[in-house]
Every structure is written in structure tokens, then in C-alpha cells.
Amino acid sequence: MKQGIDRRDFLQLAGLGGAVFMSVAGCASTTGAHQDFYFVQLSDTHWGFEGPPNPDAKVTLKKAVAAVNSLAQAPDFVVFTGDLTHTTDDPGVRRQRLAEFRDIIAGLKVRNIRLMPGEHDASLDRGAAYQEFFGETHYSFDHKGVHFIALDNVSDPGAQIGEAQLAWLAADLQRQPRDTRIVVFTHRPLFDLYPQWDWATRDGAKAVDLLMPYDNVTVFYGHIHQEHHHMTGHIAHHSAKSLIFQLPAPGSQPKRTPATWNPEQPYAGLGYRSVEAQEHGAKFLVSEMPVPKA
């Protein structure tokens, strides 16, 4: 059997997997050496947060690391899509939290870890502290026939990608055939989900326009602390759950306040996901995974 089928069977038998969402963007690519693989996306860990929405905040990230380590088959890589730490006005505390986050995720058995900042990590100093610990805030890489792009829409306090980075994105895309399978990681949504709550990127439409000529594009992001699926043309956008607290559905209430912690269901609405790329076709199977209570 192929790796992906074995892994899905394990998730179902173990009761770990949530709904499986299939993302299909365009047709199968005829370029590149495609192979089955999967990666894990975690988002919005907010290390350093303290408060009633998650009285378990000091151990939630550690439990998520242990959960990823316990997967029957190790992912090819793990990606954290921003808000690694909780915001602070104190530059010293910001660096302390980044260092503590770095030390916790060092416990992952998977050594290939991809990071990007969220506005909590980067907007107050334009990413200076983040870059001291983790390097560039935007980059691209190739893995088993898929081209991955990490975009930074948080270091600019105006919630923009910026012209310089858009030029970099255009140049990066120009090197790719139009049928390349492309995955974009970002923190904020690239489309206007709910700008009143800062759930948008001011120049996100420019990035989407640059991506639109490519047949097979999927975007994975964080920021909104809940699962959400959206299409802009043929481009699928999938937001990830948070590992700290759940936020309300867009515009469902007057204020963007966290969900109340339920001691009987302590991790309700929290989780991470696995994303499987299949060798044949431009499909990504997205499985939602809960944070273990124990």
C-alpha cells in the first residue's frame, strides 16, 4: 500500500483524524518528480499567553509536539504558520519567548521545521527579533515536486506584503512552469475574509493575481484561530486551528473575543493538521487533528 492510505487508516482507527478535506487545484502537473508525502501544519501557538481562554497554556504547545512525535509515520516536515509567541511591548520578553519557543520545538523528532512570523511576533519591530532567531521571514523551497512559498504579511505593521516582497514573489514564480504544484504558506488570509477584525491583507489581492496564472495553487494560513475554506477562482485557501484558543466565526459577534474555556472539553476547537500530497494529480488531503487532553 502507499504511504498516504496507510496513514489515513491509522488516523481513522486511532480516532485521531477529523474530517478529511480534499483540495483540488487545476489539473495534474506533468513537470517535476512527484512523490507521495505529507507535512504537518501548526499555527498560532502564542507561547507566553496567559489568561482564562486557556489556563493550560504553559503545556499546550508541549502536548502538540508530543502528539506530532507520536504519529505512526513521521511527516516530511512541520510548518508553523505564525504567531509563534504572544505579543509584548518589551523587546527583552519578546526575545525570551522566541527562545523558549525555539527550545520547545527542538523536541520535535522531525528535523525539517519551517517557520514564519505572525503579527504577534513581528509587527512591533518589523520582524527584527524574529530574524535574529529564525532568519528570513519569506522564502521558497522545493520538495518532491511541489514548490512551496512562505509569504510575510505581518512584519509590515500596515498588514501588507509590500512592493519589494511582491517583486520577489513575481520573480520566484517566473521560474516555475505554469503547471507546477504550488503551496503558499502565510499568516493572514490573502483575501478579505473580515477586514474589520484584521482578517485580511491590504495588498493580498496583488499576490493572488500573481498566483492566478498557475494551474495548481493552494494556500495554507493561520491567524483566525479556526478552520475555514475559501476559493478565489481556482485557488483554495485553508486556515488552520490555533493551539491556544478558538476565535468566533467571522462577523458572528460584535467583538473578536476568544471562546470560553470548557474544563469538560479543554481543547475544544484547538488542533493542528496533516496535509498529504499525492503523487498523481494535484490533490491535497487535509486531515484535522485534535490536541490530546492528556
LINFENJO-V605917 format. One record per pair of residues at least 24 apart in sequence whose C-alpha atoms are under 6 Angstrom apart, sorted by sequence separation. I is the first residue (numbers start at 0). GAP is how many residues later the second one is. D is the distance in Angstrom with one decimal. If there is no record, write none. Layout:
BEGIN
I:GAP:D
I:GAP:D
END
This chain:
BEGIN
242:27:5.4
126:28:5.2
241:28:5.4
242:28:5.8
125:29:4.4
240:29:5.6
125:30:5.9
240:30:5.5
122:31:5.9
122:32:4.6
86:33:4.4
121:33:5.0
78:34:5.8
81:34:5.2
82:34:5.9
85:34:5.5
122:34:4.9
147:34:5.8
149:34:5.8
182:34:5.8
184:34:5.9
186:34:4.9
76:35:4.9
77:35:4.9
78:35:4.5
79:35:5.1
80:35:5.7
81:35:4.3
82:35:4.0
118:35:4.7
145:35:5.1
146:35:4.8
147:35:4.8
148:35:4.7
149:35:4.7
150:35:5.1
180:35:4.9
181:35:4.7
182:35:4.9
183:35:4.6
184:35:5.1
185:35:4.9
186:35:5.0
187:35:5.5
38:36:4.9
76:36:5.7
78:36:5.8
81:36:3.9
84:36:5.9
117:36:5.7
145:36:5.9
147:36:5.8
149:36:5.9
177:36:4.7
178:36:5.3
182:36:5.7
184:36:5.8
186:36:5.7
37:37:5.4
38:37:5.5
40:37:6.0
42:37:5.2
45:37:5.5
48:37:5.4
82:37:5.3
37:38:6.0
38:38:5.1
39:38:4.8
40:38:4.9
41:38:4.8
42:38:4.9
43:38:5.8
45:38:5.2
46:38:4.2
47:38:5.4
82:38:5.8
38:39:5.7
40:39:5.9
42:39:5.9
43:39:4.6
44:39:5.2
45:39:4.0
46:39:5.6
43:40:5.8
45:40:4.3
68:40:5.9
159:41:5.7
158:42:5.6
159:42:5.3
64:43:5.9
159:43:5.6
117:69:5.8
81:105:5.4
80:106:5.5
34:109:5.7
33:110:5.3
33:111:4.5
32:112:4.9
31:113:4.7
80:141:5.8
28:150:5.0
28:151:5.9
42:179:5.7
25:189:5.0
25:190:5.1
24:191:4.6
24:192:5.9
43:198:4.9
44:198:4.9
42:199:5.5
43:199:6.0
44:199:5.7
52:207:5.6
52:208:5.1
24:209:5.8
63:227:5.9
41:230:5.0
40:232:5.4
39:233:5.7
39:234:4.4
38:235:5.7
38:236:5.4
37:237:5.4
37:238:4.1
36:239:5.9
37:239:5.8
36:240:5.5
35:241:5.6
35:242:4.6
35:243:4.8
34:244:4.5
33:245:5.1
27:253:4.1
27:254:5.0
23:258:5.9
23:259:4.8
22:260:5.6
22:261:5.1
21:262:5.7
21:263:4.7
20:264:5.8
20:265:4.9
19:266:5.3
19:267:4.6
18:268:6.0
17:269:5.9
16:270:5.9
17:270:4.6
16:271:5.8
17:271:5.8
16:272:5.1
15:273:5.9
END
